[in-house]
Amino acid sequence: MIKKSSLLYCFLITFISSVTFADEPKSAGKYKNWEAFIYTDDKGKVCFAQTIPKERSPKALKREASRLFVTFRKAEKIKNEISVTSGHIYRPSSVTAKSGKHKFELFSQENFAWILDGEEEFNLIKTMKKASKLAITATAKNGNQTRDLYSMMGFTKAYNTAKKSCA
């Protein structure tokens, strides 16, 4: 599980810092607030759906970009991998995703967090498909509390596109 997380962590760091890939990510479709992408790395095809938050707080806090992802890596048999970055280094075990009465704890490492349990990933994806919003709250390493509010409008179509593209 940690190897899976480490691989995604490396991928996301590379993507966000705009380092050139063997194959640049190409949009497979934009759906309201979500977009699906496909690219190929040295291990094969990678497909993911991503979005940026509609609201970030506190507004005065300087931090890098926030993003929410669901990733598929066919060659590595990785499906439905949910990850998030809130633009800062996380305090360990401080990241939660919440929509309505549904709350999910995420494992954090540096500036990324993941759902590590496959059943919980499935439950969060089910929640995301039904939800209109998803809030990610976290505590930064320096103690600052952050909250990013993501729109789920377009999630199901972007998710299905990414999933189908790596089937």
CYANA upper distance limits for C-alpha pairs under 8 A (distance plus 0.5 A):
  1 MET  CA      5 SER  CA      6.85
  1 MET  CA    116 LEU  CA      7.40
  2 ILE  CA      6 SER  CA      6.50
  3 LYS  CA      7 LEU  CA      6.67
  4 LYS  CA      8 LEU  CA      6.88
  4 LYS  CA     78 ILE  CA      8.35
  5 SER  CA      9 TYR  CA      6.45
  5 SER  CA    114 TRP  CA      7.83
  6 SER  CA     10 CYS  CA      6.69
  7 LEU  CA     11 PHE  CA      6.75
  8 LEU  CA     12 LEU  CA      6.54
  9 TYR  CA     13 ILE  CA      6.63
  9 TYR  CA    112 PHE  CA      7.22
 10 CYS  CA     14 THR  CA      6.68
 11 PHE  CA     15 PHE  CA      6.62
 12 LEU  CA     16 ILE  CA      6.49
 13 ILE  CA     17 SER  CA      6.54
 14 THR  CA     18 SER  CA      6.77
 14 THR  CA     19 VAL  CA      6.03
 15 PHE  CA     19 VAL  CA      6.97
 20 THR  CA     24 GLU  CA      7.24
 21 PHE  CA     25 PRO  CA      8.31
 21 PHE  CA     41 ASP  CA      7.41
 22 ALA  CA     40 THR  CA      7.31
 22 ALA  CA     41 ASP  CA      6.16
 22 ALA  CA     42 ASP  CA      7.85
 23 ASP  CA     39 TYR  CA      6.12
 23 ASP  CA     40 THR  CA      5.90
 23 ASP  CA     41 ASP  CA      7.01
 24 GLU  CA     39 TYR  CA      6.48
 24 GLU  CA     40 THR  CA      8.29
 25 PRO  CA     37 PHE  CA      6.35
 25 PRO  CA     38 ILE  CA      5.82
 25 PRO  CA     39 TYR  CA      5.01
 25 PRO  CA     40 THR  CA      8.32
 26 LYS  CA     37 PHE  CA      5.84
 26 LYS  CA     38 ILE  CA      5.88
 26 LYS  CA     39 TYR  CA      6.82
 27 SER  CA     35 GLU  CA      7.50
 27 SER  CA     36 ALA  CA      6.32
 27 SER  CA     37 PHE  CA      4.94
 27 SER  CA     38 ILE  CA      7.03
 28 ALA  CA     35 GLU  CA      7.97
 28 ALA  CA     36 ALA  CA      5.69
 28 ALA  CA     37 PHE  CA      5.67
 28 ALA  CA     38 ILE  CA      7.03
 28 ALA  CA    161 THR  CA      7.59
 28 ALA  CA    162 ALA  CA      8.09
 29 GLY  CA     35 GLU  CA      6.29
 29 GLY  CA     36 ALA  CA      5.96
 29 GLY  CA     37 PHE  CA      7.88
 29 GLY  CA    158 ALA  CA      7.48
 29 GLY  CA    161 THR  CA      7.97
 30 LYS  CA     34 TRP  CA      6.54
 30 LYS  CA     35 GLU  CA      4.77
 30 LYS  CA     36 ALA  CA      6.98
 30 LYS  CA    158 ALA  CA      7.52
 31 TYR  CA     35 GLU  CA      6.34
 31 TYR  CA    153 MET  CA      8.24
 31 TYR  CA    154 GLY  CA      5.14
 31 TYR  CA    155 PHE  CA      7.79
 31 TYR  CA    157 LYS  CA      6.96
 31 TYR  CA    158 ALA  CA      6.61
 32 LYS  CA    153 MET  CA      6.44
 32 LYS  CA    154 GLY  CA      5.38
 33 ASN  CA     51 THR  CA      6.75
 33 ASN  CA     52 ILE  CA      8.27
 33 ASN  CA    151 SER  CA      7.06
 33 ASN  CA    152 MET  CA      7.62
 33 ASN  CA    153 MET  CA      6.27
 33 ASN  CA    154 GLY  CA      6.24
 33 ASN  CA    155 PHE  CA      7.95
 34 TRP  CA     49 ALA  CA      7.20
 34 TRP  CA     50 GLN  CA      6.19
 34 TRP  CA     51 THR  CA      5.36
 34 TRP  CA     52 ILE  CA      8.50
 34 TRP  CA    152 MET  CA      8.16
 34 TRP  CA    153 MET  CA      7.72
 34 TRP  CA    154 GLY  CA      5.90
 34 TRP  CA    155 PHE  CA      6.14
 34 TRP  CA    158 ALA  CA      6.48
 35 GLU  CA     49 ALA  CA      6.03
 35 GLU  CA     50 GLN  CA      6.10
 35 GLU  CA     51 THR  CA      7.10
 35 GLU  CA    158 ALA  CA      6.05
 36 ALA  CA     47 CYS  CA      7.76
 36 ALA  CA     48 PHE  CA      6.13
 36 ALA  CA     49 ALA  CA      4.72
 36 ALA  CA     50 GLN  CA      6.99
 36 ALA  CA    158 ALA  CA      5.53
 36 ALA  CA    159 TYR  CA      7.53
 36 ALA  CA    161 THR  CA      6.88
 36 ALA  CA    162 ALA  CA      6.00
 37 PHE  CA     47 CYS  CA      6.12
 37 PHE  CA     48 PHE  CA      5.86
 37 PHE  CA     49 ALA  CA      6.76
 37 PHE  CA    162 ALA  CA      7.22
 38 ILE  CA     45 LYS  CA      7.64
 38 ILE  CA     46 VAL  CA      6.22
 38 ILE  CA     47 CYS  CA      4.93
 38 ILE  CA     48 PHE  CA      7.12
 38 ILE  CA    162 ALA  CA      7.86
 38 ILE  CA    165 SER  CA      7.94
 39 TYR  CA     45 LYS  CA      6.39
 39 TYR  CA     46 VAL  CA      5.90
 39 TYR  CA     47 CYS  CA      7.09
 40 THR  CA     44 GLY  CA      5.75
 40 THR  CA     45 LYS  CA      4.84
 40 THR  CA     46 VAL  CA      6.29
 41 ASP  CA     45 LYS  CA      6.98
 41 ASP  CA     46 VAL  CA      7.78
 43 LYS  CA     75 ALA  CA      7.03
 43 LYS  CA     76 GLU  CA      8.14
 44 GLY  CA     73 ARG  CA      7.95
 44 GLY  CA     74 LYS  CA      7.73
 44 GLY  CA     75 ALA  CA      6.30
 45 LYS  CA     73 ARG  CA      6.72
 45 LYS  CA     74 LYS  CA      6.85
 45 LYS  CA     75 ALA  CA      7.57
 45 LYS  CA    166 CYS  CA      7.27
 46 VAL  CA     71 THR  CA      7.83
 46 VAL  CA     72 PHE  CA      6.37
 46 VAL  CA     73 ARG  CA      5.23
 46 VAL  CA     74 LYS  CA      7.40
 46 VAL  CA    166 CYS  CA      7.34
 47 CYS  CA     71 THR  CA      6.37
 47 CYS  CA     72 PHE  CA      5.64
 47 CYS  CA     73 ARG  CA      7.03
 47 CYS  CA    162 ALA  CA      5.60
 47 CYS  CA    163 LYS  CA      7.55
 47 CYS  CA    165 SER  CA      7.05
 47 CYS  CA    166 CYS  CA      6.45
 48 PHE  CA     69 PHE  CA      7.10
 48 PHE  CA     70 VAL  CA      5.97
 48 PHE  CA     71 THR  CA      4.71
 48 PHE  CA     72 PHE  CA      6.49
 48 PHE  CA    159 TYR  CA      7.97
 48 PHE  CA    162 ALA  CA      5.72
 48 PHE  CA    163 LYS  CA      8.19
 49 ALA  CA     69 PHE  CA      6.11
 49 ALA  CA     70 VAL  CA      5.81
 49 ALA  CA     71 THR  CA      7.10
 49 ALA  CA    155 PHE  CA      8.28
 49 ALA  CA    158 ALA  CA      6.05
 49 ALA  CA    159 TYR  CA      6.08
 49 ALA  CA    162 ALA  CA      6.45
 50 GLN  CA     67 ARG  CA      7.23
 50 GLN  CA     68 LEU  CA      6.00
 50 GLN  CA     69 PHE  CA      4.96
 50 GLN  CA     70 VAL  CA      7.13
 50 GLN  CA    158 ALA  CA      8.45
 51 THR  CA     67 ARG  CA      6.24
 51 THR  CA     68 LEU  CA      5.99
 51 THR  CA     69 PHE  CA      7.38
 51 THR  CA    150 TYR  CA      7.99
 52 ILE  CA     66 SER  CA      6.57
 52 ILE  CA     67 ARG  CA      5.27
 52 ILE  CA     68 LEU  CA      6.99
 52 ILE  CA    150 TYR  CA      7.18
 53 PRO  CA     66 SER  CA      7.21
 53 PRO  CA     67 ARG  CA      7.34
 53 PRO  CA    148 ASP  CA      6.26
 53 PRO  CA    149 LEU  CA      5.80
 53 PRO  CA    150 TYR  CA      4.86
 53 PRO  CA    151 SER  CA      7.42
 54 LYS  CA    148 ASP  CA      8.07
 54 LYS  CA    149 LEU  CA      6.31
 54 LYS  CA    150 TYR  CA      6.05
 54 LYS  CA    151 SER  CA      6.99
 55 GLU  CA    148 ASP  CA      6.25
 55 GLU  CA    149 LEU  CA      5.58
 55 GLU  CA    150 TYR  CA      7.65
 56 ARG  CA    146 THR  CA      7.98
 56 ARG  CA    147 ARG  CA      6.37
 56 ARG  CA    148 ASP  CA      5.06
 56 ARG  CA    149 LEU  CA      6.95
 57 SER  CA     61 LEU  CA      8.07
 57 SER  CA    146 THR  CA      6.21
 57 SER  CA    147 ARG  CA      5.77
 57 SER  CA    148 ASP  CA      6.98
 58 PRO  CA    145 GLN  CA      8.44
 58 PRO  CA    146 THR  CA      6.78
 58 PRO  CA    147 ARG  CA      7.81
 63 ARG  CA     86 SER  CA      8.38
 63 ARG  CA     87 GLY  CA      5.52
 63 ARG  CA     88 HIS  CA      6.38
 64 GLU  CA     86 SER  CA      7.86
 64 GLU  CA     87 GLY  CA      4.45
 64 GLU  CA     88 HIS  CA      6.99
 65 ALA  CA     85 THR  CA      8.21
 65 ALA  CA     86 SER  CA      7.19
 65 ALA  CA     87 GLY  CA      5.48
 66 SER  CA     84 VAL  CA      7.90
 66 SER  CA     85 THR  CA      5.70
 66 SER  CA     86 SER  CA      4.78
 66 SER  CA     87 GLY  CA      5.64
 66 SER  CA    148 ASP  CA      8.16
 67 ARG  CA     84 VAL  CA      6.18
 67 ARG  CA     85 THR  CA      5.92
 67 ARG  CA     86 SER  CA      7.18
 68 LEU  CA     82 ILE  CA      8.06
 68 LEU  CA     83 SER  CA      6.53
 68 LEU  CA     84 VAL  CA      4.99
 68 LEU  CA     85 THR  CA      7.19
 69 PHE  CA     81 GLU  CA      8.28
 69 PHE  CA     82 ILE  CA      6.15
 69 PHE  CA     83 SER  CA      5.72
 69 PHE  CA     84 VAL  CA      6.62
 70 VAL  CA     80 ASN  CA      6.20
 70 VAL  CA     81 GLU  CA      5.74
 70 VAL  CA     82 ILE  CA      4.99
 70 VAL  CA     83 SER  CA      6.96
 70 VAL  CA    159 TYR  CA      7.67
 71 THR  CA     78 ILE  CA      8.12
 71 THR  CA     79 LYS  CA      7.02
 71 THR  CA     80 ASN  CA      6.26
 71 THR  CA     81 GLU  CA      5.50
 71 THR  CA     82 ILE  CA      7.08
 71 THR  CA    162 ALA  CA      8.15
 72 PHE  CA     77 LYS  CA      8.30
 72 PHE  CA     78 ILE  CA      5.91
 72 PHE  CA     79 LYS  CA      5.08
 72 PHE  CA     80 ASN  CA      6.56
 72 PHE  CA     81 GLU  CA      7.18
 72 PHE  CA    162 ALA  CA      7.69
 72 PHE  CA    163 LYS  CA      7.03
 72 PHE  CA    166 CYS  CA      6.91
 73 ARG  CA     77 LYS  CA      6.47
 73 ARG  CA     78 ILE  CA      5.41
 73 ARG  CA     79 LYS  CA      7.04
 73 ARG  CA    166 CYS  CA      7.36
 74 LYS  CA     78 ILE  CA      6.77
 74 LYS  CA     79 LYS  CA      8.09
 74 LYS  CA    166 CYS  CA      6.17
 74 LYS  CA    167 ALA  CA      7.36
 79 LYS  CA    163 LYS  CA      8.34
 80 ASN  CA    121 GLU  CA      7.24
 80 ASN  CA    122 PHE  CA      7.86
 80 ASN  CA    125 ILE  CA      8.34
 81 GLU  CA    114 TRP  CA      8.05
 81 GLU  CA    115 ILE  CA      7.89
 81 GLU  CA    121 GLU  CA      7.50
 82 ILE  CA    114 TRP  CA      6.30
 82 ILE  CA    115 ILE  CA      6.54
 82 ILE  CA    121 GLU  CA      7.15
 83 SER  CA    112 PHE  CA      7.30
 83 SER  CA    113 ALA  CA      6.03
 83 SER  CA    114 TRP  CA      4.99
 83 SER  CA    115 ILE  CA      7.42
 84 VAL  CA    112 PHE  CA      6.14
 84 VAL  CA    113 ALA  CA      5.86
 84 VAL  CA    114 TRP  CA      7.14
 85 THR  CA    111 ASN  CA      6.31
 85 THR  CA    112 PHE  CA      5.18
 85 THR  CA    113 ALA  CA      7.00
 86 SER  CA    111 ASN  CA      7.55
 86 SER  CA    112 PHE  CA      8.00
 86 SER  CA    138 ALA  CA      8.36
 86 SER  CA    146 THR  CA      8.31
 86 SER  CA    148 ASP  CA      7.79
 87 GLY  CA    111 ASN  CA      7.19
 88 HIS  CA    111 ASN  CA      5.97
 88 HIS  CA    140 ALA  CA      6.70
 88 HIS  CA    141 LYS  CA      8.36
 89 ILE  CA    109 GLN  CA      8.44
 89 ILE  CA    110 GLU  CA      5.44
 89 ILE  CA    111 ASN  CA      4.75
 89 ILE  CA    112 PHE  CA      8.23
 89 ILE  CA    140 ALA  CA      6.17
 89 ILE  CA    141 LYS  CA      6.14
 90 TYR  CA     94 SER  CA      7.41
 90 TYR  CA     95 VAL  CA      8.18
 90 TYR  CA    108 SER  CA      6.93
 90 TYR  CA    109 GLN  CA      7.40
 90 TYR  CA    110 GLU  CA      6.25
 90 TYR  CA    111 ASN  CA      6.07
 90 TYR  CA    112 PHE  CA      7.95
 90 TYR  CA    138 ALA  CA      7.51
 90 TYR  CA    139 THR  CA      6.53
 90 TYR  CA    140 ALA  CA      4.99
 90 TYR  CA    141 LYS  CA      5.62
 91 ARG  CA    108 SER  CA      8.10
 91 ARG  CA    138 ALA  CA      8.38
 91 ARG  CA    139 THR  CA      6.18
 91 ARG  CA    140 ALA  CA      5.69
 91 ARG  CA    141 LYS  CA      4.80
 91 ARG  CA    142 ASN  CA      8.21
 91 ARG  CA    143 GLY  CA      8.02
 92 PRO  CA    107 PHE  CA      8.00
 92 PRO  CA    108 SER  CA      6.22
 92 PRO  CA    109 GLN  CA      7.44
 92 PRO  CA    141 LYS  CA      8.44
 93 SER  CA    105 GLU  CA      8.24
 93 SER  CA    106 LEU  CA      7.39
 93 SER  CA    107 PHE  CA      6.30
 93 SER  CA    108 SER  CA      6.48
 94 SER  CA    106 LEU  CA      8.17
 94 SER  CA    108 SER  CA      7.87
 94 SER  CA    137 THR  CA      8.38
 94 SER  CA    138 ALA  CA      5.71
 94 SER  CA    139 THR  CA      5.96
 95 VAL  CA    105 GLU  CA      6.72
 95 VAL  CA    106 LEU  CA      5.88
 95 VAL  CA    107 PHE  CA      7.65
 95 VAL  CA    108 SER  CA      7.39
 95 VAL  CA    113 ALA  CA      7.53
 95 VAL  CA    136 ILE  CA      7.45
 95 VAL  CA    137 THR  CA      6.23
 95 VAL  CA    138 ALA  CA      4.85
 95 VAL  CA    139 THR  CA      7.43
 96 THR  CA    103 LYS  CA      7.36
 96 THR  CA    104 PHE  CA      6.02
 96 THR  CA    105 GLU  CA      5.17
 96 THR  CA    106 LEU  CA      6.26
 96 THR  CA    136 ILE  CA      6.15
 96 THR  CA    137 THR  CA      5.92
 96 THR  CA    138 ALA  CA      6.99
 97 ALA  CA    103 LYS  CA      6.23
 97 ALA  CA    104 PHE  CA      5.58
 97 ALA  CA    105 GLU  CA      7.09
 97 ALA  CA    106 LEU  CA      7.99
 97 ALA  CA    134 LEU  CA      7.15
 97 ALA  CA    135 ALA  CA      6.11
 97 ALA  CA    136 ILE  CA      5.07
 97 ALA  CA    137 THR  CA      7.12
 98 LYS  CA    102 HIS  CA      6.13
 98 LYS  CA    103 LYS  CA      4.89
 98 LYS  CA    104 PHE  CA      6.83
 98 LYS  CA    134 LEU  CA      6.23
 98 LYS  CA    135 ALA  CA      5.70
 98 LYS  CA    136 ILE  CA      7.04
 99 SER  CA    103 LYS  CA      7.12
 99 SER  CA    127 THR  CA      7.84
 99 SER  CA    128 MET  CA      8.45
 99 SER  CA    131 ALA  CA      7.20
 99 SER  CA    133 LYS  CA      6.89
 99 SER  CA    134 LEU  CA      5.45
 99 SER  CA    135 ALA  CA      6.91
102 HIS  CA    127 THR  CA      7.93
104 PHE  CA    115 ILE  CA      8.49
104 PHE  CA    120 GLU  CA      8.16
104 PHE  CA    124 LEU  CA      7.79
105 GLU  CA    115 ILE  CA      7.67
106 LEU  CA    113 ALA  CA      6.26
106 LEU  CA    114 TRP  CA      5.68
106 LEU  CA    115 ILE  CA      5.45
106 LEU  CA    116 LEU  CA      7.83
107 PHE  CA    113 ALA  CA      5.75
107 PHE  CA    114 TRP  CA      5.74
107 PHE  CA    115 ILE  CA      6.73
107 PHE  CA    116 LEU  CA      7.31
108 SER  CA    112 PHE  CA      6.23
108 SER  CA    113 ALA  CA      4.51
108 SER  CA    114 TRP  CA      6.96
109 GLN  CA    113 ALA  CA      6.68
115 ILE  CA    120 GLU  CA      7.29
115 ILE  CA    121 GLU  CA      6.38
116 LEU  CA    120 GLU  CA      8.17
116 LEU  CA    121 GLU  CA      7.91
117 ASP  CA    121 GLU  CA      6.71
118 GLY  CA    122 PHE  CA      6.75
119 GLU  CA    123 ASN  CA      6.73
120 GLU  CA    124 LEU  CA      6.54
121 GLU  CA    125 ILE  CA      6.61
122 PHE  CA    126 LYS  CA      6.71
123 ASN  CA    127 THR  CA      6.71
124 LEU  CA    128 MET  CA      6.54
125 ILE  CA    129 LYS  CA      6.66
126 LYS  CA    130 LYS  CA      7.07
127 THR  CA    131 ALA  CA      6.40
128 MET  CA    132 SER  CA      8.20
128 MET  CA    133 LYS  CA      8.32
128 MET  CA    134 LEU  CA      7.68
128 MET  CA    152 MET  CA      6.87
128 MET  CA    155 PHE  CA      7.77
128 MET  CA    156 THR  CA      8.48
129 LYS  CA    152 MET  CA      7.76
129 LYS  CA    155 PHE  CA      7.03
129 LYS  CA    156 THR  CA      6.01
131 ALA  CA    152 MET  CA      6.68
132 SER  CA    151 SER  CA      6.43
132 SER  CA    152 MET  CA      5.43
132 SER  CA    153 MET  CA      6.68
133 LYS  CA    149 LEU  CA      7.24
133 LYS  CA    150 TYR  CA      6.02
133 LYS  CA    151 SER  CA      5.10
133 LYS  CA    152 MET  CA      5.77
133 LYS  CA    153 MET  CA      8.46
134 LEU  CA    149 LEU  CA      6.35
134 LEU  CA    150 TYR  CA      5.63
134 LEU  CA    151 SER  CA      7.03
134 LEU  CA    152 MET  CA      7.39
135 ALA  CA    147 ARG  CA      7.18
135 ALA  CA    148 ASP  CA      6.20
135 ALA  CA    149 LEU  CA      4.98
135 ALA  CA    150 TYR  CA      6.67
136 ILE  CA    147 ARG  CA      6.06
136 ILE  CA    148 ASP  CA      5.67
136 ILE  CA    149 LEU  CA      6.91
136 ILE  CA    150 TYR  CA      8.39
137 THR  CA    145 GLN  CA      7.76
137 THR  CA    146 THR  CA      6.11
137 THR  CA    147 ARG  CA      4.86
137 THR  CA    148 ASP  CA      7.00
138 ALA  CA    145 GLN  CA      6.29
138 ALA  CA    146 THR  CA      5.84
138 ALA  CA    147 ARG  CA      7.05
139 THR  CA    143 GLY  CA      6.26
139 THR  CA    144 ASN  CA      6.09
139 THR  CA    145 GLN  CA      4.96
139 THR  CA    146 THR  CA      6.68
140 ALA  CA    144 ASN  CA      5.66
140 ALA  CA    145 GLN  CA      6.79
140 ALA  CA    146 THR  CA      7.88
154 GLY  CA    158 ALA  CA      6.76
155 PHE  CA    159 TYR  CA      6.33
156 THR  CA    160 ASN  CA      6.48
157 LYS  CA    161 THR  CA      6.57
158 ALA  CA    162 ALA  CA      6.68
159 TYR  CA    163 LYS  CA      6.54
160 ASN  CA    164 LYS  CA      6.43
161 THR  CA    165 SER  CA      6.50
162 ALA  CA    166 CYS  CA      7.03
163 LYS  CA    167 ALA  CA      6.66
